[in-house]
Amino acid sequence: MIKGRMKTAKSQRSQLVNVGTPERPIWVSEKALQPETKEGGEWWAMIAEGSVVLKPEVLDRLLEVTESEKS
């Protein structure tokens, strides 16, 4: 995975992680990779309630990565 920084719409800096490839990056919040933490749980709750919307391929890849890290 590649870590990087990307500006948000609010001009804040968010820590993002590329769970894709360099050729086809998929940037997600670093918190999303830690669903067992308080911040990660809050992030996943926002996905569940629909306040954070991910493209299906992004969500699929994120689920793959978090499941493989549990193993």
C-alpha positions in Angstrom: 0.0 0.0 0.0 1.1 3.5 -0.7 0.5 6.3 1.8 0.0 9.8 0.7 -1.7 13.1 1.6 -4.6 14.6 -0.3 -6.5 17.9 0.3 -10.1 17.6 1.3 -12.8 20.0 0.2 -12.4 21.8 3.6 -8.7 22.5 3.0 -7.8 20.0 5.7 -5.2 17.4 5.2 -6.4 13.8 5.5 -4.1 10.8 5.7 -5.1 8.6 2.8 -3.8 5.2 1.8 -3.7 3.7 -1.7 -5.2 0.2 -1.5 -5.0 -0.1 -5.3 -2.0 0.0 -7.6 0.2 2.9 -8.7 -1.4 2.6 -12.1 -5.0 2.4 -10.7 -4.9 4.1 -7.3 -7.8 3.6 -4.8 -7.4 6.2 -2.1 -9.2 5.6 1.2 -8.9 7.0 4.7 -6.2 5.3 6.8 -8.9 5.0 9.5 -10.9 2.7 7.2 -8.1 0.1 7.4 -8.5 -0.1 11.2 -12.2 -0.9 11.8 -11.5 -2.2 15.3 -10.4 1.2 16.5 -12.8 4.0 17.6 -12.0 6.2 14.6 -12.2 3.3 12.2 -15.5 2.1 13.7 -16.9 5.7 13.2 -15.7 5.7 9.6 -17.4 2.4 8.9 -20.6 3.6 10.6 -20.6 6.6 8.2 -20.4 4.1 5.3 -23.3 2.1 6.7 -25.5 5.1 7.2 -24.7 6.5 3.8 -22.9 9.7 4.8 -19.8 8.3 3.2 -20.4 6.8 -0.3 -17.8 4.7 -2.0 -17.9 3.3 -5.5 -18.6 -0.4 -5.5 -15.1 -1.3 -6.7 -13.5 0.8 -4.0 -15.7 -0.8 -1.3 -14.9 -4.2 -2.6 -11.1 -3.6 -2.5 -11.3 -2.0 0.9 -13.1 -5.1 2.2 -10.5 -7.4 0.7 -7.7 -5.5 2.3 -9.3 -5.3 5.8 -10.2 -9.0 5.7 -6.7 -10.0 4.6 -5.2 -8.0 7.4 -7.3 -9.9 9.9 -5.8 -13.2 8.8 
